[in-house]
Amino acid sequence: MYGTIAGGEEPSGENEDEAELRYRFYESASARKRTVTAEERERAINAAKAFEPTNPFCRVVLRPSYLYRGCIMYLPSCFAEKNLNGVSGFIKLQLSNGRQWSVRCLYRGGRAKLSQGWFEFTLENNLGEGDVCVFELLRVKEVVLQVTVFRVTEDTGLLSPPPNPMQQPSQNMSHTKLLNPHLQHRVSTTKLEKVFLTGL
């Protein structure tokens, strides 16, 4: 899936978007390899714990194996069993600004994994090691998971999420939580579904 061609020349008909994505992958590779301190990791985790959506949700700490070409990202089994049982196909990952990515999700044996499309999502949104993603279930029939990111550092790498040409500039609002001491995190006062924190 999405593998590069070993040896020889690239096909002349390569889609421009794919070529750009490949360039951006190499450009950002060093930025995504972070040295994360225990203190930075703890701050990100604590900030994510304070974020409590109304809908069912789970939290995932991003590991190096979740971030590179060909990677597979597993969602917590407690969340998958309740909300993704039987899912086999493409779902939507959505940001707070409404922009969506199609990602293949497969539920099997009590576990749900994200594969095709996940790498592109992490790349285009500057996700790095130690960042914490909160996945919130917005729709059940045609699954939509809203993603909120708590970053370990304010240095988000070389890239910025590309603007959506279908949206007005005013709609292109931030979808991440940067961890500086003055940031106030939004905390819901509604019912919280208890979930486990992966990667701890």
N, C-alpha and C positions, 0 to 999 in steps of 0.2 A: 504494500500500500504506500503510495506516495514516495516510493523509493527512487533514488537517482539511478541513472543508467550507468552500469559499470563498463568503462572502456568505450572507445569510439566517440563520435560526435553526438551532440544533442540533436534530437529531431528538429528539422528546419521549421516544422509547423507548430512548435511549442507555443502554447498560449502565453500571451504577454503577462497575464496575472501570475501564472505559475513561475515564469522567469523572474519576475519581481520578488515573489515570495522566496524563491531560492536564494536570490541575492541578499535579501533581508535576513534570512536564516544565518548565513555565514557572517554577516555584518554584526549581528547581535549575539553570536554564540558566546563570546567572551563575557559579555555583560550579564548573561543568564547564569554563568558559573560563579556563584557568589560564595564568599566566605562569611557565613552567618554566625554571629556570636550567640551564646546561650541567652544573653540579655535581650538581644534583638528578637530572637525567636519567641521568648516568653512574652514580650510586649505585643507581638502580633497575635499570639494565641489569646492573651487576656482581652485584647480589643475585640477579637472575633467572638469570644464568649459573651461579651457585653451586648452584642448585636443579636436581637431576638425577634425574628420575623413572626408574623401571625400564622403563616402557613407552615406545613411540615417542611423541615429543613435538615441539612447536615453540614458539617464542617470538615474540610480536608486540608491538611498541611501539605504543601507541594514538595515532593522529593525530587532529586535529580532525574530519577527514572520516569517521572511523570511529564518531563519537559522537552524531550528531544524526539527527533524524527523517528517514527515507528513505535512511539511509546503507547502504553495503555494505562489508563487511570481508573482505579477502582473506587467506587463509592462505598461508604460504610454499609455493611450488611444489614444492620438494623433499619436503616432508611430504605434500602433497596427492597427488602422483604415486604415492607408495608406499602410502598408507593410505586415500585417499578416492576413488580411481579408480572411476568409474561411479556415484558417489553422486548421487542426484537426488531430493530430498524432505526431509522433516524429520528432523533428528537431535536428540540431547539434549546440552545443556551442563549439567554437574553440578558442584556445589560439594563441598568436603570434608565438609560436613554431610549430603550425600545429596540435597539439594534440586535439582530439575531444571527446565530451561526447554526448550521446543521451539523450534528455530530451523531455518529453511529453509537447506539447503546444496545448492549446485549445482556439480558438477565439470565443467569444459569446457575443452578446449584446454590441459591441463596446469595449470589453476588451479582452486582451490576458493574459492567466496565464500559468506559468510553474509549473509542478507538478512532476510526476514521473521522477527521475533522477536528479532533481535540488538539493536535499539534498546532494547526493553523490558528485555533482560538488562543492558545497560550502565546504564540508568537505575536499575533496582531495586538494583543493586549499587554505586552511587556511583562508577562508573568515570570517569576523567578523562584529559585529555591528558597524555601522558608515562608513564602507568602501563604496566607490562609484564605481559601475560597469558601464562601458560604453559598450552598446550593439550595434555593427555595423553590418548592413545587408550586407553580402558578396554575398549570392546567394538567388535567389527568388524562382525558381522552386522547388528545394529541399533545404529548408531554412537552411542557415548557418549563425549564428550570432557570430561574433568575439567579445570576451570579454576582455576588458582592465580594470584592477583594480587599483584604487587609495586608498591606505590604510590610515587609520587615524593615525596609529603608525607604527614604524619600527619593533615592536615586533609582529610578525605574528603568535605567538602561538607555539605549540609543534610539529606541523607537517610540512613536506615539500612535495610538489607535487611529487608523485612517478614517476620515469623515465619511458619513453616509450621504451620498449625493441626493437621496430621497428625503433627507431631513433638513429643516432649517437650522442655521447656526445656533439659535437659542435653545434648540432641543438637544444639542450635543453636549450634555452635561456630564460631569465626572461620575464614574461608576466605581471608583476605588476609595479606600480609606487610607490616607497617609498618616503614619504614626508619629506625629509630633505632639509635644506635651499639651499644646493649646487646643487640640482638636477635640470637639465634643461629639461623641458617637451617639447616633440615634438608637434609642432603646424603646422597644414596644412595651406597653403595659398590658397587652392582651395575653391570652393563654399561650404558654410555651410548650411545644412538644419536646420532650427530653430526647437528646441524641448523644451518641458517643463522638468523641473527637479523634479522628484518624491521625495516625502518625506520631502519637505521643508515647 
